[in-house]
Amino acid sequence: MTHPAQPAAFTCVLGKALLLAVGLLLGWVDKPSLAGEPGLADEPGLAVKQGLADKPSPPNENVRPNILFMFTDDQPQNCLGAMGNDAIQTPHLDALARRGTLFNNAFVTTAICCSNRACILTGQTMDRHGIEDFKQPLSAEAFDQTYPALLREAGYRTGYLGKYAIGNPSGNTKPLSLPADRFDAWYGFPQSIRFLQKVDGEPRYLTEVMTEKAIAFLQSNPAEQPFCLTVAFKEPHGPFNYFDPAAPNPYENVELPPSPTFNPEAFENQPEFIKTSLNADNSRGYLNHPQRYQQELRTFYRTVTRADTAVGEILAALKRLKLDQNTIVIFSSDHGSLLGDHGLTGKWLMYENSIRVPLIILDPRNPSKNATQPRDQMALSIDLAPTMLSLAGIAPPASMQGRDLTPVLREPEAPLREDFYYRHVYTPDPPRLSIAVTEGVRTQRWKYIRYPETDPVYEQLFDLEHDPLELKNLAEVPRHASQLEQLRTRCDAH
């Protein structure tokens, strides 16, 4: 990996929304040096699998905290070593989970990039913020109530790196489709982009460039000003057209454990409208050719591990710059993925691996002796915005529907919610294959799903305590009629 000798300043890029949208990324030509900026695995006394050092510097309680929010794209919760997956290598995230608070039950309220990224920004469900596809941007008024806008208004220096995916620039919507002027530092891109980028005529791996920009942002931040930096990795979302030539592939020729529901029987148990949907487009080929499935799984894991490496490099820089003692670190994903679960791929549906995401929050100021105890409360992506504001000492606006997770960070048994509502309506335009419109309610034990556009309406009911793999639909079992009606009523209320 070659870098120039001197670090370049991380400068604000204004007025480049249209150029960014078509993938030119003109602001990415400056390449800050990482000389003297080793990854966590290069720190003295740390092995590759060990990840982060377990003892942060002591916090300074007299200054406002910085916030570093990093999230991946398409990463289900079970693609994390800290969640019990022994096959995947995520040493830096596992170390972060040891030092911070790991949420065992973190979910999204809709599993599509555009809509849930708007949920994360606004702290609102899709029904309120109204972003149902990749074309519609947030209005200026709506953006004013997002966590980065409110933190900036309160004096924070804000930066955004990576995938944005809310609104494609066109007509009078383009300024807020890619809101470069709403951040102090902006290196975002629209809905999709390739991992291979040309910088100064040389091929570069996208996440390598993003990591450099993140470290440059940290290096250039004024000592007296708090910051909020959001880093939105592309991994592990395809297309996988290019891999980092400097990064090893730990999964080459490794037989990875398939999803326990990756089998023809689970697929055939799906209703016909799902078996002919976009969720089944690739999975039929994987079921018929298991080695194709293995190759896809290896690629997916490889990119998760590459994102983990980037997280490690950014956190190592945070520590070397002595910013770790007062920086809250949050890691999550915009939604999960079906990696052969139920014989399906994609996301969109309300099955667990589609809606369940990793969530780790490290607050070095947290005085609780139980801070590193995993939490079992159901946290949602809409909780992130009000939580960040609250941790910064800012009251979340009434427009935010999410819950402040601060009480849960302080007290492992603090109440949060009994259930949540899920809804997905996105359809590709033009549609190649359908995606089922889905809604439902999940409690700690039960999950109710319905597909309102089917005739008659198809319903599913799962007892997650006794059937965590969601294989036995109890919707037509008479002894569960009362539970079905109760959750149906809860769903109707939304």
Backbone torsions as a table, in degrees:
resi	resn	phi	psi	omega
1	MET	NA	119.3	-175.4
2	THR	-109.0	137.7	-179.3
3	HIS	-137.8	153.0	176.2
4	PRO	-66.4	163.8	-171.9
5	ALA	-74.9	-29.9	-175.0
6	GLN	-115.0	140.2	176.9
7	PRO	-72.8	139.4	175.7
8	ALA	-92.9	149.3	179.5
9	ALA	-69.8	145.2	176.5
10	PHE	-86.3	101.9	-173.3
11	THR	-104.3	153.0	-179.3
12	CYS	-72.6	134.8	179.5
13	VAL	-108.6	113.6	-177.5
14	LEU	-110.8	149.3	172.7
15	GLY	69.0	21.3	-178.3
16	LYS	-109.1	19.8	-173.7
17	ALA	-57.8	-45.8	-176.6
18	LEU	-67.1	-42.2	178.7
19	LEU	-64.0	-40.6	177.4
20	LEU	-61.8	-41.0	-174.9
21	ALA	-62.5	-33.8	179.5
22	VAL	-90.8	10.2	170.3
23	GLY	88.2	12.2	-178.8
24	LEU	-75.6	-31.9	175.2
25	LEU	48.5	53.2	-173.3
26	LEU	-62.9	-25.5	-178.9
27	GLY	-76.1	-0.1	-172.9
28	TRP	-97.2	13.2	-176.6
29	VAL	-81.6	-25.6	176.3
30	ASP	-73.5	128.9	-176.4
31	LYS	-119.2	96.0	179.2
32	PRO	-64.1	143.1	-177.5
33	SER	-71.7	144.3	170.4
34	LEU	-109.6	13.6	175.6
35	ALA	-61.1	131.6	-175.5
36	GLY	75.0	11.0	179.4
37	GLU	-120.3	67.1	-177.8
38	PRO	-68.3	157.5	173.0
39	GLY	-71.5	173.1	-176.5
40	LEU	-60.6	-33.6	-179.1
41	ALA	-67.8	-16.7	180.0
42	ASP	-94.3	-6.0	178.8
43	GLU	-65.0	143.9	180.0
44	PRO	-56.5	132.3	175.2
45	GLY	81.6	4.4	-179.6
46	LEU	-111.3	131.6	175.1
47	ALA	-91.3	163.8	-176.6
48	VAL	-58.5	-44.1	-176.8
49	LYS	-78.4	-11.1	-175.5
50	GLN	-78.6	-37.9	177.9
51	GLY	76.6	-139.7	-173.3
52	LEU	-63.0	147.4	168.7
53	ALA	-63.4	143.1	-172.5
54	ASP	-85.3	-8.7	-177.6
55	LYS	-119.9	104.2	177.7
56	PRO	-74.6	164.5	174.0
57	SER	-65.8	153.6	-179.4
58	PRO	-65.5	141.1	-177.4
59	PRO	-77.4	155.9	172.8
60	ASN	-103.9	110.7	-173.2
61	GLU	-81.8	-3.2	-174.2
62	ASN	-95.6	1.3	179.5
63	VAL	-124.9	156.7	179.6
64	ARG	-68.3	142.5	-175.9
65	PRO	-76.7	148.7	167.3
66	ASN	-80.3	160.8	177.7
67	ILE	-131.9	124.6	174.4
68	LEU	-117.4	110.8	-178.3
69	PHE	-112.8	116.7	179.4
70	MET	-119.8	135.6	175.5
71	PHE	-146.8	151.1	-179.3
72	THR	-97.6	-177.7	-176.4
73	ASP	-126.3	112.5	177.0
74	ASP	87.8	8.4	-174.7
75	GLN	-85.7	111.7	175.5
76	PRO	-71.6	159.9	-175.4
77	GLN	-61.4	-32.8	-176.4
78	ASN	-78.4	-0.1	173.1
79	CYS	-95.0	57.6	-178.9
80	LEU	-154.6	127.7	-179.5
81	GLY	-57.8	-37.9	-178.3
82	ALA	-64.1	-17.8	177.6
83	MET	-95.9	14.5	173.6
84	GLY	97.4	6.8	178.1
85	ASN	-87.5	103.3	-177.6
86	ASP	-79.4	-11.4	-176.2
87	ALA	-86.4	-23.3	-175.7
88	ILE	-97.3	145.4	-178.8
89	GLN	-105.1	104.2	177.2
90	THR	-133.5	61.2	-172.4
91	PRO	-62.7	-36.4	-176.5
92	HIS	-74.0	-39.7	176.4
93	LEU	-69.4	-36.0	177.0
94	ASP	-62.7	-40.5	178.1
95	ALA	-66.9	-38.9	176.0
96	LEU	-60.9	-40.1	178.9
97	ALA	-65.2	-34.0	178.0
98	ARG	-67.5	-36.1	-177.4
99	ARG	-86.0	-27.4	-175.9
100	GLY	-107.2	-158.1	179.7
101	THR	-106.2	118.5	179.6
102	LEU	-96.7	127.3	177.9
103	PHE	-96.2	117.8	-179.5
104	ASN	-74.9	-21.6	-176.0
105	ASN	-129.4	76.4	177.8
106	ALA	-112.5	135.7	-172.1
107	PHE	-138.0	165.4	169.2
108	VAL	-108.1	158.9	178.1
109	THR	-98.3	-4.3	170.2
110	THR	-160.4	137.8	-171.7
111	ALA	-107.6	72.2	173.2
112	ILE	-152.9	143.0	-171.7
113	CYS	-54.3	-56.5	-172.0
114	CYS	-59.9	-49.5	-174.7
115	SER	-67.9	-44.7	-175.5
116	ASN	-76.7	-26.3	173.2
117	ARG	-65.8	-35.1	173.1
118	ALA	-66.5	-36.0	175.2
119	CYS	-60.5	-43.9	-178.8
120	ILE	-63.7	-44.9	-178.1
121	LEU	-66.0	-44.1	-170.1
122	THR	-94.1	-19.0	-172.3
123	GLY	71.3	21.3	-177.3
124	GLN	-120.8	155.1	172.7
125	THR	-76.0	165.7	-179.2
126	MET	-59.9	-36.4	-179.1
127	ASP	-60.3	-28.5	-179.5
128	ARG	-91.3	-47.2	-176.6
129	HIS	-78.1	-21.1	170.0
130	GLY	80.2	6.9	179.8
131	ILE	-86.5	103.8	-176.1
132	GLU	-111.6	-4.9	179.5
133	ASP	-150.9	-178.0	-175.9
134	PHE	-84.5	-3.2	-175.9
135	LYS	-90.2	-34.4	-171.0
136	GLN	-86.3	125.1	176.7
137	PRO	-89.2	165.9	168.2
138	LEU	-70.9	140.4	175.3
139	SER	-69.6	162.7	177.7
140	ALA	-59.4	-38.6	-179.9
141	GLU	-66.7	-39.9	179.1
142	ALA	-67.4	-39.7	-179.3
143	PHE	-66.1	-30.1	178.5
144	ASP	-59.9	-21.5	-177.8
145	GLN	-104.3	16.0	177.0
146	THR	-86.7	162.8	-178.5
147	TYR	-61.8	-40.6	179.7
148	PRO	-67.7	-36.3	179.6
149	ALA	-66.7	-42.1	-178.9
150	LEU	-71.1	-36.0	175.9
151	LEU	-67.4	-40.1	178.5
152	ARG	-64.0	-41.6	177.9
153	GLU	-60.7	-30.6	-179.6
154	ALA	-86.2	5.3	175.2
155	GLY	105.0	3.3	177.9
156	TYR	-78.4	145.3	168.8
157	ARG	-86.2	124.7	-173.6
158	THR	-114.7	144.5	176.7
159	GLY	-140.1	148.6	177.0
160	TYR	-134.7	126.3	178.4
161	LEU	-124.4	131.5	170.6
162	GLY	107.0	-157.2	-172.9
163	LYS	-69.2	130.7	178.8
164	TYR	-106.4	-58.9	166.7
165	ALA	69.9	17.7	177.4
166	ILE	-114.8	98.9	178.4
167	GLY	90.1	125.6	172.4
168	ASN	-92.1	131.9	-176.6
169	PRO	-59.8	123.5	175.6
170	SER	-165.1	139.6	176.0
171	GLY	54.1	-137.7	-175.6
172	ASN	-82.0	5.0	-179.5
173	THR	-93.7	-11.5	-168.4
174	LYS	-65.2	-31.2	180.0
175	PRO	-59.6	-36.7	-179.7
176	LEU	-100.2	-3.1	172.4
177	SER	-64.5	-42.5	174.3
178	LEU	-126.5	93.2	-165.9
179	PRO	-81.1	61.5	-177.8
180	ALA	-57.4	-36.1	-175.7
181	ASP	-81.1	-0.3	179.4
182	ARG	-99.1	2.9	176.4
183	PHE	-126.0	154.0	174.4
184	ASP	-73.9	-27.9	177.1
185	ALA	-141.6	127.7	-172.7
186	TRP	-137.3	120.6	170.2
187	TYR	-135.5	61.8	-177.9
188	GLY	-100.5	165.5	175.0
189	PHE	-142.0	162.5	-171.0
190	PRO	-77.9	-143.9	-167.7
191	GLN	-56.7	-46.6	-174.4
192	SER	-145.0	153.0	179.2
193	ILE	-158.2	157.9	-177.9
194	ARG	-90.0	153.6	177.7
195	PHE	-66.9	-29.0	179.3
196	LEU	-84.3	121.3	177.6
197	GLN	-125.6	147.5	174.8
198	LYS	-101.3	120.3	177.3
199	VAL	-125.0	120.3	-174.9
200	ASP	53.7	35.8	177.4
201	GLY	79.5	0.0	-178.4
202	GLU	-108.8	142.0	177.3
203	PRO	-68.9	132.5	179.3
204	ARG	-132.5	147.7	175.3
205	TYR	-82.6	130.2	-172.6
206	LEU	-51.5	-46.7	-175.5
207	THR	-70.4	-28.0	174.3
208	GLU	-62.6	-44.3	179.2
209	VAL	-64.9	-43.2	179.1
210	MET	-61.3	-39.3	179.1
211	THR	-63.5	-43.2	177.3
212	GLU	-59.3	-43.9	-179.1
213	LYS	-66.0	-38.2	178.3
214	ALA	-63.3	-44.7	-179.9
215	ILE	-66.7	-38.3	177.2
216	ALA	-62.8	-38.8	176.4
217	PHE	-60.1	-45.9	180.0
218	LEU	-63.6	-41.6	-178.4
219	GLN	-64.9	-34.2	-173.1
220	SER	-93.6	-0.7	-176.2
221	ASN	-71.4	131.5	177.5
222	PRO	-60.0	138.0	-175.4
223	ALA	-60.5	-30.4	-174.6
224	GLU	-90.4	-2.3	-174.8
225	GLN	-115.2	127.3	176.0
226	PRO	-72.3	157.1	-179.1
227	PHE	-129.8	158.5	168.1
228	CYS	-131.6	110.8	-179.7
229	LEU	-112.0	125.0	175.9
230	THR	-106.8	126.1	179.9
231	VAL	-120.1	110.9	-176.0
232	ALA	-107.3	95.2	-178.4
233	PHE	-69.3	150.5	173.7
234	LYS	-78.6	-33.2	-179.4
235	GLU	-60.1	146.4	-3.7
236	PRO	-98.2	29.8	179.4
237	HIS	-72.1	135.6	174.2
238	GLY	-75.1	-177.4	2.0
239	PRO	-76.3	146.5	-177.3
240	PHE	-95.9	75.7	-175.0
241	ASN	-92.3	-8.7	-173.2
242	TYR	-161.6	140.3	177.4
243	PHE	-121.0	153.0	179.5
244	ASP	-62.6	113.9	-177.4
245	PRO	-65.0	-20.0	-178.9
246	ALA	-89.1	-9.1	-176.3
247	ALA	-97.9	133.3	177.9
248	PRO	-69.2	157.8	176.0
249	ASN	-109.5	96.2	-175.5
250	PRO	-73.4	-4.5	-174.9
251	TYR	-108.6	4.1	-178.7
252	GLU	-60.7	126.5	179.5
253	ASN	63.0	17.8	177.7
254	VAL	-95.4	132.2	175.5
255	GLU	-85.4	111.7	-176.4
256	LEU	-91.8	146.4	179.4
257	PRO	-66.9	126.3	179.2
258	PRO	-74.6	166.4	171.9
259	SER	-57.6	139.0	179.6
260	PRO	-63.7	-14.6	177.4
261	THR	-108.9	18.3	175.5
262	PHE	-85.8	88.1	180.0
263	ASN	-160.4	157.4	-178.0
264	PRO	-60.8	-33.4	-178.1
265	GLU	-63.5	-44.7	179.2
266	ALA	-63.5	-38.4	178.6
267	PHE	-65.2	-45.8	-177.4
268	GLU	-66.9	-21.0	177.2
269	ASN	-76.7	-8.1	177.9
270	GLN	-74.8	149.7	174.3
271	PRO	-64.2	157.5	-173.7
272	GLU	-60.0	-36.4	-177.4
273	PHE	-67.9	-22.1	173.9
274	ILE	-85.0	-37.1	179.5
275	LYS	-66.3	-16.7	177.4
276	THR	-111.0	14.5	-176.2
277	SER	-96.4	179.9	178.3
278	LEU	-63.9	-27.3	177.6
279	ASN	-62.1	-24.1	-177.9
280	ALA	-100.8	0.0	-172.7
281	ASP	-59.3	-48.8	179.6
282	ASN	-92.3	-26.5	-170.8
283	SER	-66.9	-31.0	177.3
284	ARG	-59.3	-42.9	178.6
285	GLY	-65.9	-36.9	178.7
286	TYR	-67.3	-39.5	179.4
287	LEU	-65.0	-35.9	-179.7
288	ASN	-81.8	-22.0	-177.9
289	HIS	-134.3	83.5	-175.1
290	PRO	-56.3	-29.2	179.9
291	GLN	-69.2	-30.4	173.4
292	ARG	-64.8	-40.1	176.7
293	TYR	-62.9	-44.6	179.2
294	GLN	-60.0	-41.5	-179.8
295	GLN	-65.0	-40.1	178.0
296	GLU	-65.1	-39.8	179.5
297	LEU	-66.2	-41.7	177.8
298	ARG	-61.1	-43.0	179.7
299	THR	-63.5	-43.5	179.6
300	PHE	-60.8	-49.0	179.6
301	TYR	-62.5	-38.7	-178.9
302	ARG	-60.7	-41.5	-178.5
303	THR	-75.0	-31.1	173.2
304	VAL	-61.9	-44.1	179.5
305	THR	-64.3	-35.6	177.4
306	ARG	-66.6	-38.5	175.3
307	ALA	-64.8	-38.5	177.0
308	ASP	-60.3	-40.4	177.1
309	THR	-60.5	-43.2	178.8
310	ALA	-63.0	-42.1	176.2
311	VAL	-57.8	-44.0	179.3
312	GLY	-61.7	-41.3	-179.9
313	GLU	-66.1	-40.8	-179.8
314	ILE	-67.5	-42.0	-179.9
315	LEU	-70.5	-32.1	175.5
316	ALA	-64.9	-41.5	177.1
317	ALA	-64.7	-39.4	178.1
318	LEU	-57.1	-41.7	-179.5
319	LYS	-72.1	-42.6	-179.0
320	ARG	-64.0	-31.3	177.9
321	LEU	-83.2	3.2	179.0
322	LYS	59.3	36.9	176.5
323	LEU	-101.5	-12.3	-173.9
324	ASP	-65.5	-28.2	-175.7
325	GLN	-68.3	-17.3	-178.2
326	ASN	-134.1	27.5	-179.5
327	THR	-119.7	121.3	173.6
328	ILE	-79.6	128.3	-179.1
329	VAL	-112.7	128.0	178.9
330	ILE	-124.7	134.3	175.6
331	PHE	-130.1	137.2	176.9
332	SER	-158.7	-164.1	175.1
333	SER	-139.7	156.3	-177.4
334	ASP	-73.7	-20.2	172.8
335	HIS	179.6	179.7	179.1
336	GLY	-99.2	-158.8	178.7
337	SER	-152.0	149.3	171.5
338	LEU	-90.6	107.0	-178.3
339	LEU	-98.1	61.3	-176.0
340	GLY	88.7	-2.2	178.9
341	ASP	-60.0	131.4	-176.9
342	HIS	60.6	20.6	-177.5
343	GLY	73.0	21.5	-174.2
344	LEU	-123.0	164.1	173.2
345	THR	-129.3	-177.3	-177.6
346	GLY	81.1	-157.6	176.8
347	LYS	-136.3	-124.4	169.1
348	TRP	73.1	-48.0	-178.4
349	LEU	-74.7	171.7	-174.0
350	MET	-95.9	13.4	175.6
351	TYR	-66.2	155.2	-169.4
352	GLU	-54.0	-49.3	-174.8
353	ASN	-69.9	-13.6	174.8
354	SER	-81.1	-36.4	-172.2
355	ILE	-106.8	-9.3	-175.1
356	ARG	-98.0	130.3	-173.6
357	VAL	-130.5	158.0	171.8
358	PRO	-69.8	147.4	173.2
359	LEU	-149.9	120.0	176.9
360	ILE	-130.1	132.1	175.7
361	ILE	-127.5	119.2	176.0
362	LEU	-110.9	113.7	174.2
363	ASP	-115.0	103.8	-176.5
364	PRO	-64.7	-12.8	179.3
365	ARG	-88.8	-8.2	-174.3
366	ASN	-64.0	115.3	-176.5
367	PRO	-80.0	-8.7	-174.5
368	SER	-65.7	129.9	176.2
369	LYS	-70.9	-11.2	177.9
370	ASN	-100.7	16.5	-174.7
371	ALA	-59.8	-32.3	-176.8
372	THR	-93.4	6.5	176.7
373	GLN	-80.7	124.8	179.7
374	PRO	-57.6	146.0	-179.5
375	ARG	-104.3	142.9	-179.3
376	ASP	-105.7	-4.7	178.0
377	GLN	-62.3	154.1	178.4
378	MET	-83.5	105.7	176.0
379	ALA	-97.0	150.2	-178.4
380	LEU	-124.3	159.0	177.8
381	SER	-62.4	-27.9	177.8
382	ILE	-71.1	-9.9	177.4
383	ASP	-81.0	-16.7	-172.1
384	LEU	-66.7	-44.9	-178.1
385	ALA	-62.0	-52.5	179.2
386	PRO	-63.9	-29.6	178.5
387	THR	-68.5	-44.4	178.5
388	MET	-60.8	-43.3	179.2
389	LEU	-63.4	-45.3	-179.2
390	SER	-62.5	-42.0	178.9
391	LEU	-64.0	-26.0	177.7
392	ALA	-88.4	2.0	179.3
393	GLY	83.0	20.5	-178.4
394	ILE	-113.0	130.9	179.1
395	ALA	-70.9	124.9	177.3
396	PRO	-62.0	142.0	179.6
397	PRO	-70.0	159.3	-179.6
398	ALA	-63.2	-21.1	-179.5
399	SER	-67.6	-20.4	-177.7
400	MET	-82.0	126.1	-179.7
401	GLN	-90.1	-17.6	-178.8
402	GLY	-68.8	163.4	-180.0
403	ARG	-98.7	144.4	173.9
404	ASP	-72.5	121.6	-177.8
405	LEU	-85.1	-1.4	-177.1
406	THR	-55.0	-44.6	177.7
407	PRO	-59.7	-34.9	179.3
408	VAL	-70.6	-34.7	176.8
409	LEU	-65.8	-30.9	-178.6
410	ARG	-84.5	-33.7	-173.6
411	GLU	-135.0	115.7	-175.3
412	PRO	-57.6	-28.5	-176.5
413	GLU	-101.3	11.2	-179.4
414	ALA	-61.7	135.4	179.8
415	PRO	-68.7	150.3	179.9
416	LEU	-132.2	-69.0	178.0
417	ARG	-156.9	156.8	179.1
418	GLU	-95.6	-25.4	-179.5
419	ASP	-160.2	174.6	172.4
420	PHE	-150.4	158.4	-177.4
421	TYR	-102.1	137.6	179.3
422	TYR	-119.7	142.2	176.4
423	ARG	-150.5	136.5	176.4
424	HIS	-137.0	127.8	-176.9
425	VAL	-129.3	-3.9	-172.5
426	TYR	-63.4	137.1	173.6
427	THR	-133.0	132.1	179.3
428	PRO	-59.2	147.5	179.4
429	ASP	-129.3	113.5	-1.3
430	PRO	-75.3	148.7	-177.5
431	PRO	-70.7	128.4	173.1
432	ARG	-92.5	-49.4	171.1
433	LEU	-136.6	156.2	-175.0
434	SER	-76.0	156.8	166.9
435	ILE	-122.3	128.0	-174.9
436	ALA	-68.2	126.9	170.4
437	VAL	-65.1	129.5	-170.0
438	THR	-134.6	142.7	169.4
439	GLU	-147.6	161.8	-179.6
440	GLY	176.4	-178.9	-180.0
441	VAL	-132.5	135.6	176.0
442	ARG	-120.8	132.5	170.4
443	THR	-109.8	-175.7	177.0
444	GLN	-62.2	-33.1	-176.5
445	ARG	-106.8	-37.0	-170.1
446	TRP	-113.2	152.2	172.4
447	LYS	-134.4	128.1	175.7
448	TYR	-114.7	128.3	179.5
449	ILE	-128.1	139.6	171.2
450	ARG	-141.0	156.1	-177.3
451	TYR	-118.7	91.8	-166.4
452	PRO	-67.3	-15.9	-178.4
453	GLU	-93.4	0.0	176.0
454	THR	-85.3	155.9	-178.9
455	ASP	-133.1	109.3	-1.1
456	PRO	-71.9	166.5	-179.5
457	VAL	-62.6	124.5	-179.7
458	TYR	-87.8	132.2	-177.6
459	GLU	-123.8	150.9	174.6
460	GLN	-132.6	143.5	176.7
461	LEU	-136.5	123.7	-178.4
462	PHE	-124.1	136.7	172.1
463	ASP	-94.1	97.3	-172.5
464	LEU	-68.7	-22.0	178.4
465	GLU	-68.4	-40.5	-178.5
466	HIS	-102.9	-12.1	-177.7
467	ASP	-140.5	66.0	-176.5
468	PRO	-64.6	-19.5	179.5
469	LEU	-87.3	-1.3	175.8
470	GLU	57.9	53.4	-178.5
471	LEU	-103.6	-20.9	-174.3
472	LYS	-113.8	102.7	178.3
473	ASN	-76.9	116.7	-175.7
474	LEU	-99.2	10.3	-173.4
475	ALA	-62.9	-27.8	-178.6
476	GLU	-108.6	13.6	177.6
477	VAL	-88.0	117.9	-172.4
478	PRO	-54.7	-38.2	-175.4
479	ARG	-70.4	-10.4	177.8
480	HIS	-106.3	13.3	-176.9
481	ALA	-61.5	-38.2	-179.7
482	SER	-65.7	-43.2	178.3
483	GLN	-64.5	-40.0	178.1
484	LEU	-60.6	-46.5	-178.2
485	GLU	-65.8	-38.0	179.3
486	GLN	-62.2	-46.0	-178.8
487	LEU	-74.2	-32.4	175.4
488	ARG	-61.7	-41.5	177.9
489	THR	-64.9	-40.9	177.0
490	ARG	-61.4	-40.7	179.7
491	CYS	-66.8	-40.8	179.0
492	ASP	-61.3	-29.3	-175.1
493	ALA	-72.5	-14.3	-177.7
494	HIS	-89.9	NA	NA
